[in-house]
Amino acid sequence: MKVLFSFTTAPLNVATVLGLIISVISFIAILFIVLKTLLFGDPVEGWPSTISIMLFVSGIQLFTIGILGQYISRIYLETKKRPLYLIKETNIDD
């Protein structure tokens, strides 16, 4: 499991995209609930609106944590001070 997370930033990208997708879907659900209430006058029961708002906030948090993690991973990679490339041989005459 350590190998999966040690050498790549892909899980951070997945977290960012997943947070964005969850936020957009829950925002659409919130709009649907509000429009249904305004157009038909039929108030929605409490749990769909509560779940939609919780999903929206959770998606925003996941998106924000993913972006923060990407920044931290870039800082970490910069502080390693590894060379951009390695030289296998040189042609220096002594």
C-alpha positions in Angstrom: 0.0 0.0 0.0 2.9 2.3 0.7 4.2 1.9 -2.8 0.9 3.2 -4.2 1.1 6.5 -2.3 4.8 7.0 -2.1 5.8 7.7 -5.7 2.8 9.3 -7.2 0.4 12.2 -6.8 -2.4 10.4 -8.6 -4.5 9.9 -5.4 -4.5 13.6 -4.8 -5.7 14.2 -8.4 -8.5 11.6 -7.8 -9.5 13.3 -4.5 -9.7 16.7 -6.3 -11.8 15.4 -9.2 -14.0 13.3 -6.9 -14.7 16.3 -4.7 -15.6 18.5 -7.7 -17.9 15.8 -9.1 -19.6 15.3 -5.7 -20.1 19.1 -5.3 -21.6 19.5 -8.8 -24.0 16.6 -8.4 -25.2 17.7 -5.0 -25.5 21.3 -6.2 -27.8 20.1 -9.0 -29.8 18.1 -6.5 -30.2 21.3 -4.3 -31.3 23.2 -7.4 -33.8 20.5 -8.2 -35.2 20.6 -4.6 -35.5 24.3 -4.6 -37.2 24.5 -8.1 -39.6 21.7 -7.1 -40.6 23.6 -4.1 -41.0 26.9 -5.9 -42.8 25.5 -9.0 -45.1 22.9 -7.5 -45.4 24.3 -4.0 -44.8 20.8 -2.7 -42.2 21.0 0.1 -39.7 18.2 0.0 -39.2 16.2 3.1 -36.3 17.0 5.3 -33.8 14.3 4.5 -33.1 15.0 0.7 -32.3 18.6 1.4 -30.2 17.7 4.4 -28.3 15.0 2.5 -27.7 17.3 -0.5 -26.3 20.0 1.6 -24.1 17.6 3.5 -22.8 16.1 0.2 -22.2 19.6 -1.1 -20.1 20.7 1.9 -18.3 17.3 1.9 -17.5 17.6 -1.8 -16.1 21.1 -1.3 -14.0 19.9 1.6 -12.6 17.0 -0.4 -11.9 19.3 -3.3 -10.1 21.8 -1.1 -8.0 19.1 0.6 -7.1 17.6 -2.8 -5.8 21.0 -4.0 -4.0 21.6 -0.7 -2.4 18.1 -1.0 -1.2 18.9 -4.5 0.5 22.1 -3.3 2.2 20.2 -0.4 3.3 17.4 -2.8 4.9 20.0 -5.1 6.7 21.6 -2.2 7.9 18.2 -1.0 9.2 17.4 -4.5 11.0 20.7 -4.7 12.7 20.3 -1.3 14.2 16.9 -2.2 16.6 18.8 -4.5 17.0 15.9 -6.8 18.6 16.5 -10.2 16.4 16.7 -13.2 18.5 14.1 -14.9 21.3 11.7 -14.2 24.5 11.5 -16.3 25.6 7.9 -16.9 29.1 8.6 -18.3 31.3 11.6 -18.9 34.1 12.1 -21.4 36.4 14.1 -19.2 40.1 13.6 -19.9 42.2 13.5 -16.8 
